[in-house]
């Protein structure tokens, strides 16, 4: 069963670019790990303080293995709010079937 972790994090708009760049080592490390199908931490195009998070893992075990060795962000920036959820996926198919 694959796993998706997705949602948004809110930071002060003046800190958003530093927050994203500070998480770059995590994105790079995750994408090189077995079982990582995708990982992105990116700016929202509409809300200036919003950061979008998307992770797609082959399994919970792959996610757990990465979290055990994941690097820390290179910056410490206060998160003002978040809504990030984990989804366990039992079926995957075309987006418009």
C-alpha positions as CSV (number, residue, x, y, z in Angstrom):
1,X,0.0,0.0,0.0
2,X,1.5,3.3,-1.0
3,X,1.5,6.4,1.2
4,X,1.0,10.0,0.4
5,X,1.8,12.8,2.9
6,X,0.3,16.1,1.6
7,X,-0.8,19.5,2.8
8,X,0.2,23.0,3.5
9,X,2.4,24.8,6.0
10,X,2.2,28.5,6.8
11,X,5.1,30.7,7.6
12,X,5.7,34.4,7.6
13,X,5.7,35.4,3.9
14,X,9.1,37.1,4.3
15,X,10.5,33.7,5.4
16,X,8.9,31.5,2.9
17,X,11.8,31.3,0.4
18,X,14.3,30.7,3.1
19,X,12.0,28.0,4.6
20,X,11.8,26.2,1.2
21,X,15.6,26.5,0.5
22,X,16.3,25.3,4.1
23,X,14.3,22.1,3.3
24,X,16.1,21.4,0.0
25,X,18.5,18.9,1.6
26,X,15.5,16.9,2.8
27,X,14.0,16.9,-0.7
28,X,17.3,15.9,-2.3
29,X,17.9,13.1,0.3
30,X,14.3,11.7,-0.1
31,X,14.4,11.6,-3.8
32,X,17.5,9.5,-3.7
33,X,16.0,6.9,-1.3
34,X,14.6,3.6,-2.3
35,X,10.8,3.8,-2.1
36,X,10.4,7.5,-2.7
37,X,8.2,8.0,-5.7
38,X,8.2,11.8,-5.3
39,X,8.8,14.6,-2.7
40,X,8.3,18.3,-3.2
41,X,8.3,21.3,-0.8
42,X,7.3,24.3,-2.9
43,X,5.8,27.8,-2.7
44,X,2.1,28.2,-3.3
45,X,1.5,30.5,-6.3
46,X,-1.4,32.4,-4.7
47,X,-0.8,32.6,-0.9
48,X,2.5,34.3,0.0
49,X,3.1,32.5,3.3
50,X,1.9,29.1,2.2
51,X,4.3,26.2,1.4
52,X,2.9,23.1,-0.3
53,X,4.2,19.7,0.8
54,X,3.8,16.5,-1.2
55,X,5.4,13.1,-0.6
56,X,4.6,9.8,-2.3
57,X,6.2,6.7,-0.9
58,X,5.9,3.0,-2.1
59,X,5.1,1.9,1.5
60,X,5.0,3.0,5.1
61,X,8.2,1.0,5.6
62,X,10.0,3.2,3.0
63,X,8.7,6.4,4.6
64,X,9.8,5.1,8.1
65,X,13.2,4.2,6.8
66,X,13.7,7.6,5.4
67,X,12.5,9.4,8.5
68,X,15.0,7.4,10.5
69,X,17.9,9.0,8.6
70,X,16.4,12.2,7.1
71,X,18.5,15.4,7.4
72,X,17.2,18.3,9.5
73,X,16.3,21.6,7.8
74,X,19.2,23.9,7.5
75,X,17.1,26.8,8.9
76,X,14.8,27.2,11.9
77,X,11.7,29.2,10.9
78,X,8.5,29.4,13.0
79,X,5.5,27.6,11.4
80,X,2.4,29.6,11.9
81,X,0.0,26.8,11.0
82,X,-0.3,23.6,9.1
83,X,-2.6,21.0,7.7
84,X,-0.6,18.0,6.5
85,X,-2.1,14.6,6.4
86,X,-1.0,11.0,5.6
87,X,-3.1,9.0,3.2
88,X,-2.8,5.2,2.8
89,X,-3.5,4.4,-0.8
90,X,-5.0,1.0,-1.7
91,X,-5.7,1.7,-5.4
92,X,-4.0,3.9,-8.0
93,X,-5.1,4.6,-11.6
94,X,-5.5,7.2,-14.3
95,X,-6.7,10.6,-13.0
96,X,-9.8,10.7,-15.2
97,X,-11.1,7.1,-15.3
